[in-house]
Structure formats: C-alpha cells, structure tokens
C-alpha cells in the first residue's frame, strides 16, 4: 500500500508564488510513481503546460537528488520537466522574471 504523499518544505511557497503571478497550478504530489510535483500553466499562454519537480534548496545536494522512480519518469517523459528549488526558479521556468 502506498504511503501518504510527502512534499518538500518549500512546496506551498512555490505554489503560492506561481498562483500569485497568475499561473494555474495543480499539485500532482499524491500521484506518486515518480510523477513530478506540479502541473503549471502561465497566465498569457494557458495552453502551455509545465511539469515541475520541487526540491528543497535548503537541503544538501545529495538530499535533492531525484529518487529512482523520479529518474525513470524523467527519462521516459518526452517533454520538459523543470526541477525547481525556489519560487524564483519556478517563476523563471515559466518565463516570469521578477
């Protein structure tokens, strides 16, 4: 049986920043199986979607590594997946620079 989804400490902060900039955000953290944490669209081009894997930038690089499941998902996915560690990185990933 699958455990409850674990999100990084900065997950909510990143979602708040993206939504504050007008982005649509859906948390996919509960999906599991290596699926990225967020599905995002930026406000000017709502048909352009971005997958984001949230990692906690305050942790050591070894603690920010992709899990084996995440690495398999990233390798199999044909589109972009942005790995972000902060609100500014998430905003930059969708083309919003503040």
Residue frames as qw, qx, qy, qz and C-alpha x, y, z in Angstrom:
[[0.000, 0.889, 0.458, 0.000, 0.00, 0.00, 0.00],
 [0.395, 0.531, -0.014, 0.750, 1.25, 3.48, -0.89],
 [0.347, -0.437, -0.451, 0.697, 2.10, 5.91, 1.90],
 [0.104, 0.922, 0.298, -0.222, 0.71, 9.43, 2.10],
 [0.572, 0.665, 0.033, 0.480, 2.38, 11.85, -0.31],
 [0.549, -0.579, -0.079, 0.598, 5.40, 13.63, 1.11],
 [0.387, 0.854, 0.128, 0.324, 6.04, 17.14, -0.18],
 [0.553, 0.148, -0.246, 0.783, 9.13, 19.27, 0.26],
 [0.243, -0.575, -0.452, 0.637, 9.00, 22.08, 2.82],
 [0.013, -0.370, 0.167, 0.914, 9.03, 24.74, 0.07],
 [0.141, 0.353, 0.849, 0.368, 6.21, 23.17, -1.97],
 [0.003, -0.806, -0.570, 0.161, 3.47, 25.50, -0.64],
 [0.179, -0.713, 0.090, 0.672, 5.70, 28.58, -1.00],
 [0.173, -0.137, 0.680, 0.699, 6.38, 27.75, -4.66],
 [0.070, 0.552, 0.800, 0.223, 2.68, 27.11, -5.37],
 [0.093, -0.827, -0.365, 0.418, 1.78, 30.42, -3.69],
 [0.173, -0.546, 0.318, 0.755, 4.31, 32.35, -5.80],
 [0.137, 0.107, 0.790, 0.588, 3.13, 30.77, -9.04],
 [0.007, -0.690, -0.722, -0.053, -0.54, 31.41, -8.26],
 [0.170, -0.771, -0.173, 0.588, 0.30, 34.96, -7.16],
 [0.118, -0.378, 0.495, 0.774, 1.80, 35.54, -10.61],
 [0.624, 0.353, -0.047, -0.696, -1.44, 34.34, -12.23],
 [0.274, 0.265, -0.895, -0.233, -0.38, 30.80, -13.06],
 [0.877, -0.184, -0.098, -0.433, -2.72, 27.86, -12.83],
 [0.081, 0.462, -0.854, 0.227, -1.24, 25.19, -10.58],
 [0.909, -0.206, -0.156, -0.328, -2.29, 21.63, -9.83],
 [0.296, -0.579, 0.744, -0.154, -0.36, 19.64, -7.27],
 [0.842, 0.193, -0.445, -0.235, 0.40, 16.14, -8.55],
 [0.063, -0.553, 0.753, -0.351, 2.37, 15.16, -5.43],
 [0.694, -0.117, 0.568, -0.427, -0.13, 12.48, -4.44],
 [0.814, 0.420, -0.255, -0.310, 0.15, 10.69, -7.81],
 [0.698, -0.454, 0.547, 0.088, 3.43, 9.01, -6.91],
 [0.865, 0.272, 0.361, 0.221, 5.33, 6.64, -9.22],
 [0.540, -0.130, 0.251, 0.793, 7.90, 9.36, -9.93],
 [0.188, 0.785, 0.453, 0.378, 5.36, 11.82, -11.34],
 [0.265, 0.282, -0.180, 0.904, 6.53, 15.44, -10.91],
 [0.115, -0.364, -0.652, 0.655, 5.02, 17.52, -8.12],
 [0.218, 0.607, 0.250, -0.722, 3.31, 20.28, -10.09],
 [0.388, 0.478, 0.613, 0.495, 1.44, 20.89, -13.33],
 [0.105, -0.632, -0.152, 0.753, 1.60, 24.60, -14.15],
 [0.431, 0.606, 0.437, 0.506, 0.39, 26.94, -16.89],
 [0.252, -0.231, -0.114, 0.933, 1.44, 30.54, -17.15],
 [0.263, 0.603, 0.492, -0.570, -1.25, 33.23, -17.49],
 [0.283, 0.590, -0.272, -0.706, -0.59, 34.56, -21.01],
 [0.496, 0.290, -0.721, -0.387, -0.41, 31.17, -22.70],
 [0.680, -0.248, 0.490, -0.486, -2.76, 28.82, -20.79],
 [0.946, 0.259, -0.104, -0.163, -2.24, 26.08, -23.39],
 [0.492, 0.540, -0.604, 0.320, 1.46, 25.91, -22.48],
 [0.825, -0.538, -0.025, -0.171, 1.89, 23.48, -19.60],
 [0.255, 0.630, -0.656, 0.327, 4.95, 22.85, -17.49],
 [0.874, -0.349, -0.335, 0.039, 5.80, 19.92, -15.23],
 [0.035, 0.748, -0.466, 0.471, 7.84, 20.81, -12.16],
 [0.797, -0.228, -0.499, 0.252, 9.67, 18.67, -9.65],
 [0.254, -0.876, 0.161, -0.376, 10.07, 20.58, -6.39],
 [0.773, -0.039, -0.439, 0.456, 13.24, 20.01, -4.40],
 [0.428, -0.886, -0.137, 0.111, 14.13, 21.78, -1.16],
 [0.501, 0.719, -0.219, 0.429, 17.02, 24.15, -1.89],
 [0.356, -0.778, 0.386, -0.345, 17.93, 24.36, 1.80],
 [0.929, -0.234, 0.286, 0.007, 18.95, 20.69, 1.83],
 [0.348, -0.528, 0.642, 0.433, 22.31, 19.32, 0.75],
 [0.455, 0.423, -0.531, -0.576, 22.71, 18.38, -2.94],
 [0.138, 0.079, -0.987, -0.036, 22.62, 14.68, -2.02],
 [0.218, 0.371, 0.756, -0.493, 19.18, 15.19, -0.39],
 [0.421, 0.568, 0.020, -0.706, 17.91, 16.99, -3.53],
 [0.007, -0.218, 0.868, 0.446, 18.66, 14.10, -5.91],
 [0.709, 0.026, -0.295, -0.639, 15.84, 12.54, -7.88],
 [0.710, -0.186, 0.635, -0.242, 14.56, 9.28, -6.44],
 [0.263, -0.099, 0.874, 0.397, 14.96, 6.22, -8.69],
 [0.323, 0.610, 0.722, -0.044, 11.24, 6.44, -9.58],
 [0.149, 0.888, 0.064, -0.430, 11.58, 10.14, -10.45],
 [0.149, -0.539, 0.635, 0.533, 14.67, 9.48, -12.57],
 [0.324, 0.203, 0.885, 0.266, 12.78, 6.78, -14.52],
 [0.269, 0.795, 0.506, -0.198, 9.81, 9.12, -15.07],
 [0.019, 0.834, -0.208, -0.510, 12.10, 11.95, -16.22],
 [0.238, -0.318, 0.782, 0.481, 13.92, 9.62, -18.62],
 [0.294, 0.374, 0.862, 0.172, 10.67, 8.31, -20.11],
 [0.196, 0.817, 0.367, -0.398, 8.93, 11.69, -20.43],
 [0.589, 0.412, 0.381, 0.581, 9.29, 13.24, -23.89],
 [0.041, 0.900, 0.147, 0.409, 8.75, 16.82, -22.73],
 [0.219, 0.509, -0.452, 0.699, 10.48, 19.15, -20.30],
 [0.646, -0.645, -0.404, 0.058, 10.40, 18.70, -16.56],
 [0.135, 0.731, -0.299, 0.598, 11.80, 21.61, -14.59],
 [0.674, -0.366, -0.514, 0.385, 13.47, 20.82, -11.27],
 [0.020, -0.752, 0.033, -0.659, 12.99, 23.89, -9.07],
 [0.551, -0.195, -0.613, 0.532, 14.22, 24.72, -5.59],
 [0.100, -0.353, -0.327, 0.871, 12.70, 28.17, -5.02],
 [0.357, 0.750, 0.461, -0.314, 9.82, 30.43, -6.04],
 [0.141, 0.776, -0.309, -0.531, 12.14, 32.48, -8.27],
 [0.153, -0.241, 0.884, 0.369, 13.30, 29.33, -10.10],
 [0.335, 0.448, 0.826, -0.070, 9.70, 28.23, -10.59],
 [0.284, 0.832, 0.195, -0.434, 8.69, 31.62, -11.97],
 [0.022, 0.640, -0.575, -0.510, 11.70, 31.70, -14.28],
 [0.332, 0.007, 0.922, 0.198, 10.81, 28.21, -15.55],
 [0.341, 0.656, 0.673, -0.004, 7.51, 29.56, -16.90],
 [0.388, 0.461, 0.274, 0.750, 9.11, 32.75, -18.23],
 [0.268, -0.910, -0.198, -0.247, 8.14, 35.12, -15.42],
 [0.604, 0.119, -0.338, 0.712, 11.14, 37.04, -14.10],
 [0.328, -0.898, -0.223, -0.189, 10.73, 39.16, -11.00]]
